[in-house]
Amino acid sequence: MTRDLKAQGVNVSRPRVARLMKQANLKSVIQKKYVITTTDSKHTYPVAENHLNRQFNPVKPGQAWVSDLTARAAPLYSYG
């Protein structure tokens, strides 16, 4: 609201706009932040078979391979 008023040439501050909106019982519409959903258990895609059957102690190297996928929100620019 403040940005729109300033674009129209009205010199106002955010606190003043907030106070006037409160007096007029007006509420702003805030867009919800995008939330990443990580699991879709109701999909129709084929699912890999469970070959380990909870036997997590392989007898020899290379018998069982595992992986993990982690999704994180990250800023556009990452330093470090």
C-alpha positions in Angstrom: 0.0 0.0 0.0 2.8 2.4 0.9 4.6 1.7 -2.3 1.5 2.3 -4.4 0.8 5.6 -2.6 4.3 6.8 -3.1 4.1 5.8 -6.8 1.0 8.1 -7.0 3.1 11.0 -5.4 1.7 10.7 -1.9 4.4 11.1 0.7 3.6 8.6 3.5 5.5 6.2 5.7 4.8 2.6 6.5 3.8 3.3 10.1 1.3 6.0 9.0 -0.2 3.7 6.4 -0.4 0.9 9.0 -2.1 3.2 11.5 -4.6 4.6 9.0 -5.4 1.0 7.7 -6.0 -0.1 11.3 -8.3 2.8 12.0 -10.3 2.0 8.8 -10.3 -1.7 9.8 -8.5 -2.7 6.6 -6.2 -5.7 6.4 -3.6 -6.4 3.8 -3.6 -9.6 1.8 -0.2 -11.3 2.2 0.9 -13.9 -0.2 1.8 -17.1 1.5 5.4 -18.3 1.2 6.0 -21.2 -1.2 6.3 -24.4 0.8 8.2 -27.3 -0.7 6.5 -30.6 -0.4 8.9 -33.5 -0.3 6.7 -36.6 -0.2 3.9 -37.7 -2.6 2.9 -41.1 -1.3 -0.2 -41.2 -3.6 1.7 -41.1 -6.9 1.1 -43.6 -9.7 4.7 -44.1 -10.6 6.4 -47.5 -10.2 8.2 -48.1 -6.9 11.5 -50.0 -6.7 11.3 -53.3 -4.9 12.6 -53.7 -1.4 15.6 -56.0 -2.0 17.1 -55.5 1.5 14.0 -56.6 3.4 15.5 -54.7 6.5 18.7 -56.8 6.3 21.0 -53.8 6.7 24.2 -55.8 7.4 25.7 -56.9 4.1 28.1 -59.7 4.2 30.6 -58.4 1.6 31.4 -54.9 0.2 29.3 -53.6 -2.7 26.4 -55.9 -1.8 24.0 -53.1 -0.9 24.2 -49.5 -2.0 22.1 -46.7 -0.4 21.6 -43.1 -1.1 19.9 -40.0 0.3 18.3 -37.0 -1.2 18.0 -33.8 0.8 16.2 -30.7 -0.5 17.0 -27.3 1.2 15.9 -23.8 0.4 19.0 -21.8 -0.5 19.5 -18.1 -1.2 20.2 -17.1 -4.8 23.8 -16.3 -4.0 25.7 -18.5 -1.6 29.0 -17.4 0.0 31.1 -20.2 1.5 
